[in-house]
Amino acid sequence: MSLPSKMPCFGYSTPAKKCITGGKLVAVKGSICSICYATKGRYVFPNVQTALDKRFKSLKRKDWVDTIVAMIERREKSGFFRWHDSGDVQGVWHMEKIAEVARRLPDIKFWLPTREYSIVAQWLEKFEKPKNLIIRLSAFMVDGAPPVGIAKRLGVSTSGVTTGGFNCPAPKQDNKCMECRACWNSQKNINYQKH
């Protein structure tokens, strides 16, 4: 598991270079992915890249869900968990694994930000979203509109790097969530500061 310094909880991250949609958006000027925080700073340290690659390779393991459930049960005491502070969902199969972890841990609130709208849509055609899994469709562009229409149709939430709606308070709190849990609880759009 990862331990993002901003978060009040553990997370699970994979390499940003493996993002499907983000891998295309990284070359688009003005996109959020073109300024991705997970491609700089501590994320580029060799030991961090090794850990991210190891997690990515483990996704296809048959015992992945059992392993992650056991790790979260043993280590996560906050009642919250974040998927992908780096990286993104790789397919419907990956979405279902994440959902199964949430189903097995109903007392933990899971937050999954993603730009893989079509994967989420395909998954929701086949499976039911656990109540404790907050999925946020992330906007593509800085100051671009979050995908509210798609999110409403799918019954999920949104986020973006914009100026409207609820603004993440972390920049005013030493870049930490502190007591805020809006990402895990809110059904409204959340705006994050460009960083």
Secondary structure, 3 states (H helix, E strand, C coil): CECCCCCCCCEECCCHHHCHHHHHHCCCCCEHHHHCHHHCHHHHCHHHHHHHHHHHHHCCCCCHHHHHHHHHHHHCCCCEEEECCCCCCCCHHHHHHHHHHHHHCCCCEEEEEECCHHHHHHHHHHCCCCCCEEEEEECCECCCCCCHHHHHHHCCEEEECCCCCEECCHHHCCCCCCCCCHHHHCCCCEECCCC
